[in-house]
Amino acid sequence: MTTAIVHHPIYKEHETGESHPERPERYTVVMEALRGDEKLWPEVLELPSSAAARGLVQACHTPQHYKTIERAVSEGTGYLDSDTVVSMRSMDVALNAAGGVCRAVDAVMKNEASNAFLPLRPPGHHATAERAMGFCLFNNVAIGARYAQTHYPEIERVAIVDWDVHHGNGTQGIFYDDPSVFFFSMHQYPWYPGSGARGETGIGRGRGYTLNAPVRAATVASEQRRMLDAALEEMSAKFKPDIIFISAGFDAHKADPLGQLLLTDEDFMLMTRTVKQWAASACNGRVISCLEGGYNLDTLGGTVRAHVRELMKE
């Protein structure tokens, strides 16, 4: 079981300011934790990411959204909203993050690796087709999903499992009317950005292909894991994916400053195992995991390391 780690040092060059939770040190602590594990690091396949072409991004985002980010970076605008900031290299970094997911798809589809993890910055799951928000510029997972569908004929159906503490509103919106992509989000509710109620299930042909599991603050971790297990069982009963993406937010960790849930490293490991078991039965184990949230620099590295260790297991 070979796990690819797709990344680039450019991820550190999206500058958000010292007080911003989504800062370059997130990438640094994750890579130090992975590289510092003498059993893990020699066994992974390290691959560099590169910038996604405009057309790949615009498969999920409007041309106006692309131009807005481009203009904000060139003009040095700073904050796009109260949470989302750009700096001199942000466009390059965001394109490289999106391109990294596409590179991970290539690695898995061409049997270079069984699965992949990407320590991406900036995160992506709040970015809608039309706007950046919630620290996110482009929707990395959505771009990767569309890339898989358009570049590999054997990929028709995609499942996205989002366990970030915040609802993946951007990803949901991009695929809300699309029955070829089943989107699942398990998140604290009510919480930012306010969406993700259980009644949000899709529209038109996509009705029934969005599943939300809102979780109350301070829910016992074992109950939250049970909710994930039940949701994946419900999904697998009606949908057989050809590849699975994880929006792997680790801000549902009990020590995270931006959430109020109670998961531990072991819980994330067990949830990873559950997704892998579904992938093994449905799509030859194809899993691509993309970092979303996770803002406690003291715990994030260890949590990601536990997640990657589980990805690597047979």
WONOR-V519045 format. One line per field, one symbol per residue. phi: phi as a letter, one per 40 degrees, with the letter a starting at -180 (. if undefined). psi: psi as a letter, one per 30 degrees, with the letter a starting at -180 (. if undefined). burial: I if it has 9 or more other C-alpha atoms within 8 Angstrom, else O. A space follows every 10 residues. Layout:
BEGIN
phi=???
psi=???
burial=???
END
This chain:
BEGIN
phi=.cbcbbaadd dccccbhccc ccbdcdcccc cccccccccc ccccbcbcca cccdcccccb bcdccdcccd cccccgcgcc acbbbbbdbc cccccccccc ccccddcccc gcacaabbcc accbcccccb acafgbbbcd cccccccdcc bbdcbbbbbb bbbdcbcccc cdccbcbbcc bcbbbbacac adcgcgcccc bhbfcccgbb bbbcbcdgcd dcccccccdc cccccccbab ccabbbcccb cccccccbab bbcbdccccc cccccccccc cbafgcbbbb cbchbcccbd dcccccccdc dccc
psi=jkkkjklkff ffgjkflefk eilffeeeee eeeeffjfee effljkkkll kkleeeefff kleeeeeeee eeeefhecke affjllaege eeeeeeeefe eeeeeeeefg gelellkjik kllfffjlff lklhfkelje eeeeeeeeef fjffjekkkk jjglfkkiee eeeegfgjff jjkkkjlkkk lkgfaglffj gllbfgkfgk kkikkkkgkk eeeeeeeeee eeeeefffkj lflkkkjikg ggkfgkfglh lglleeeeee eeeeeeeeee fehhgjkjkk kcajgjfffe eeeeeeeeee efk.
burial=OIIIIIIIOO IIIIIIOOOO OIIIOIIIII IIIIIOOOOI IOOIIOOOII IIOOOIIIII IIOOIIOOII OIIOOIIIII OOIIIIIIII IOIIIIIIII IIIIIOIIOO OOIIIIIIII IIIIIIIIII OIIIIIIIII IIIIIIIIIO OOOOIIIIII IIIIIIIIII IIIIIIIIIO IIIIIIIIIO OOOOOIIIOI IIIOOIIOII IIIIIIOOIO IOOIIOIIIO IIOOIIOOOI IIIIIIIIII IIIIOIOOII IIIIIOIIIO IIIIIIIIII OIIOIIIIII IIIIIIIOOI IIIIIIIIII IIOO
END
